[in-house]
Amino acid sequence: MKTFCASLVLLTAVALSASAANIAAVTSGSSFTLDGHYINTPGVTSYPLVSGDVVATSTTSLVIVLVNGASVKVAPNSSIKVSGTAVAPLVTLLSGSVDKSSKLKFIPLASSGGGPGSPGVSAYR
């Protein structure tokens, strides 16, 4: 019974760590909002992100670096959502604007007439 309980705890820990794998990181010395919570980052050079995280900026920009090496500069007063997996990460612009690196490609999400960088209609992989 003791071995069974230890195995169950280990399997649960492995499953939880696999489901919360880092797919991106915020690389900024500026504060930002993560899932509605204020994150103060003095001295922190990289803050991990998992699928489903929503990051918002206020007065300064920040850079999101995906595990594949691509990066997205999120402009001030903007928000993005990180989703997907480490193999196929996805950054969706929710509001504001972004500058994307050359490793990313534009994927239209809706036909509202907006182009790359338009809120609600673009994502970057």
Stockholm file with secondary structure:
# STOCKHOLM 1.0

chainA/1-125         MKTFCASLVLLTAVALSASAANIAAVTSGSSFTLDGHYINTPGVTSYPLVSGDVVATSTTSLVIVLVNGASVKVAPNSSIKVSGTAVAPLVTLLSGSVDKSSKLKFIPLASSGGGPGSPGVSAYR
#=GR chainA/1-125 SS CHHHHHHHHHHHHHHHHHHTCEEEEEECSSCEEETTEEECCTTCSCEEEETTCEEECSSSCEEEEETTSCEEEECTTCEEEEEECSSSEEEEEEESCEEECTTCCEEECCCSSCCTTCTTTEEEC
#=GC SS_cons         CHHHHHHHHHHHHHHHHHHTCEEEEEECSSCEEETTEEECCTTCSCEEEETTCEEECSSSCEEEEETTSCEEEECTTCEEEEEECSSSEEEEEEESCEEECTTCCEEECCCSSCCTTCTTTEEEC
//
